[in-house]
Every structure is written in structure tokens, then in C-alpha cells.
């Protein structure tokens, strides 16, 4: 990209980070994605060509380094890249606090389940293989059914029935599940209004909020609503 023509360090940093998708690629790397396909899953609307281009730019800037042989390449953050962590976390907190609205284009079951899969606390789940089924009521049938499988300390998010017994079935709109994940609404309120319906043994149903957890930004304090007429 063209430079800003300023000596200011903020301007120089933005010459590297200001291109579309760049910081979202860094976000994925900070969250532990290292393979090209993992980075694509975290940014599903980004083309492979553009992802390759952004990775090359980040390499040239000394933010990312490649490791491994062709076909088994991993992308790793350098110390300069790791130093971006507080910046990305601050942007996430700011966005949670001040940019609240969710449009239809922001709702993506693949991205939501990917984000949930990698942050699930497996220690909260039973030691034996446990399957949670999710039925999304406001999306196309081909993306409406998902299964989360936890076993041996590993988590899988499947859009094909894995064929195992299900502990609980969670039925909800994608928008509601996304808002629960973001911390915009509470499980108690969603269950009370039946925006979320849980089917299964009572003990397992009670554990679902703990099993699924929430986004790392879910507990960011939100501003108080403006008084009526203000």
C-alpha cells in the first residue's frame, strides 16, 4: 500500500497494519492458528489469494515467519507480532463496548462454531466422549445442524452427524447463539424467553452454558444505556 508520508510512528505502523484483513489475520495467529487452512477458517470470507498476499506482507514486515517444508508450512508470529497482542485485545474490547449492532452479514455459523471450538474448556466436560447437538432455526437447512464432540481432551465441531449418542440438543436461532457467545444476552434470559431450548437430562442441560463458555470479550463492561429522552 502507499505510505502516509509521515514520520509519526503511528503512521508508520499503520502502513503495515492498515490494509484490509491484515489485523484479522494477526488475530487468528494470536489465537493459535498456524496452518493456512486454519487461518482461512477464521476468516472464511477472505480469498486464498488475498490471504497469501497478506501473509507475504506480514513476513516482509517481520511480523510473521514461515516454518516447515512445502506442504507442511506453519505461520508463526515473531516477537514483533506477539507484541501486537495487547493492541488486538484492546480493539476487541473497544468493539465490544462501543460497536454493538449485528447485521445479517455478520452472522456465520461456520465462523461461530470455529471460534467456540477453539476456546471450549474441555476440563468442564465429562471425561467420557460427550456430544452436544446444535440446531439453528434461522439459517438454511444445509448449515443448520452442528455437533460438538469432546473426547480425550480434544474438541471437534462437525457439520455432519458423527453418529454418537447426544447428551443435549440445543435449539436456537444463530443470532441468539452469537449474542450469547458475545455476552450480549445471558443464558438465563435466553432460556426464560425460550430463545434457547435445551433437550436432554436435567443435569446435562444445566451444564450447557459452562460447556460452551463465551468469547474472550464477553465480560467486557458495556456502557449504561442512555436515559430515555436524553
ZIJO-V400413 format. One record per pair of residues at least 24 apart in sequence whose C-alpha atoms are under 6 Angstrom apart, sorted by the first residue. I is the first residue (numbers start at 1). J is the second residue. If there is no record, write none. Layout:
I_J, I_J
This chain:
34_74, 34_75, 35_74, 97_222, 120_212, 122_153, 124_211, 131_166, 131_167, 132_166, 132_167, 132_168, 133_169, 134_169, 134_170, 134_171, 135_171, 136_172, 136_173, 136_174, 137_172, 137_173, 138_173, 168_199, 168_200, 169_198, 169_199, 170_197, 170_198, 171_196, 171_197, 172_196, 181_214, 181_215, 182_215, 182_218, 183_218
